[in-house]
């Protein structure tokens, strides 16, 4: 029987994690998709749901686009809810465009670039839940202007060598550490 998660489940099972921490998150995502095949992409699913993100780099692989997230108050890659769409690549591109204003985005590779599972704290009537985040590597022209939206305080190109001077988390460090492996 086909489910919205079946094709993604194959991709996730075939994904090669960067380290043991990411391996554990991949295994959690496999179990989540197998358990919630029909509802994994629905943001109202109480335990959590699939999200999609974009690690946007310049052609030289020296800078990345990060946004200062309004609700979470930290610098992150661009991304968000898939809103029921099982095409996580399309969702990652949509989120990247909405949150940066960039139009010249291109997928560097079609495969999953990173997997992260992280807890989102309760807010208002929304309970705490997990985001099962699939991340894709994109390239953009840094001469194209960035336009922030209402979800962020700021969006900017940041040199990878300067990331530690921003409030980033370990998942952004992992994204940056992998950047040298991306084809040009």
N, C-alpha and C positions, 0 to 999 in steps of 0.2 A: 504494500500500500504506500502510495506517495504521500509524503508530508512536506510542509513548507521547509522543515529543517533538514530533510534527508540529503540534499545536495551539499549543503553547508557542512553537515556532519562528516561527509566524506572528505571535504577540504580540510576540516579541523583535525580529523584523525591522521591525515597525511602531512600535517604541518610539523616542521622540525624546530623545536624550541631552542632559544638562545642559551638558556641555562636551566638549572633545576627548578628555580622558582617559577619560571615561565612554563616549564613542563607540568608542574602541579596545577597551574591555572588552565593549561590546555586540557588536562584530564578532568578538571571540574567542569569546563565548558562541554566536553564530550558527554559527561553524565547529565548535565543540565539539558542539552539538546535531545538526548535520548529519552529523557523523562518528560519533556515538555514539547514534543515534536510539533504539535498543532498550535501552541500558544507562545512559543519562545520569543516571538517578535512583538508581542503585545505589551505595551508599557504599563498596563494595569495588572499584569501578573505579579502577585504579591511577593514571591521570593526574589524576583528579579527578572531581567529581560536582556535580550541582545541589543547592543548598541554598536555604532560604527564610527571610526575615527580616521583622520588623515594626518600622516606625518609628511608635511610639505617642506621640501628642500629646494635650494637653488641648484642650477646645473653643475656648479663646482662642488656641491655637497659640503659647503662650509657654513651655511646658514639654514635656519628652519623658521617657519612661521609658528608663533605661539600666541595664545590669547590669555589675557588675565581675566579669568572667569569671575563673573559678578557674584554668583551664589557661593561658589567654593573658595573665593578669594585666594587664588593661586594661579600660576602660569601653567597652561596645559596645551597639548595638541588640540586641534580643532576636531569636533565630532559631536555626536549626540544620538538621540533616539531614532530608530528606524521606522517608527510609527506603523508597524504591521508589515512592512516591506521586507520579504526574505532576501532581496537582492542587496546584500550588505555593501557591495562595491558601489552601486548606484547611490546608496544612502551616504556613504563616506564622501563621495564627490559632491552630493547635494549639500551636506553639512559644511564642507570646506568652502563652497561658493557662498553659502548664506553667511558664514561667520567671518569671511575674509574679504569678500567682494571680488576675489580673483576669478577670472574667466579663462585664463590660458592654462588651466590645470591639465596635467596628463598623468596617467598611471605609469609609474616606472616599471613595475612588474604587475601582472594580474593576480599573483598569489598573495596570500596573507603575509603581512610583514611582521605583525606582532599580535599577541593575545594578552589581554589583561583582564583580571576579575577584581573589581574593587567595590567596596561598600559605599553606598550613598546614605548619608544620615537622614533621619526623619525630618520632614519639613512641612509645617502646617498639618493638613489631613493626610499627607502622604507618608506611609511608614518607611522605615529604613529598608533598603533592599540592595541587591547586587546588580551591578552592570557587568555583563559579559561582553567585553569590548573587543571587536575585531578591528585591527588597524591596518591601513594600506599606505604604501609609500607613493607619494605624488611629487611631481616637479612643477615649479612655476617660475615665471620670469620675475625676478625681484624688482625690475623697473616698473612693473604694473602696480598702480596704487592699491594700498590696502584700505578697506572700509570696514570699520567695526560695526557690529549690530548691538541691539539692546541686551544681549546675553553677556557682554564683556565690558570691562572698563577700558581695555586697550587691546590692540592686535598689532604685532610687529615682527619684522625679520630680526632674528637674534643670532649672532655668531655662535656656533657650537662651542667655541673656546670660551665664551662668556656665560654659558648657561648657569654655572654655579653661583653667579651673582644675582640670580633670580630665584624666586621661591618655587622650585621645581621638586617633583617627587621622584622616587626611584624608577617609576615606569617611564618617565621622560628621559631619565639618564640612560635607561636601556635602549629606548628609541634612538637616542643620539649615538650610543656605542655601536649600534648596528649600521649606522649611516655609511661607513667606509666600505661596507659589503655591497652597496647598491651599484648596479651597472650605470654607466653614463651613456 
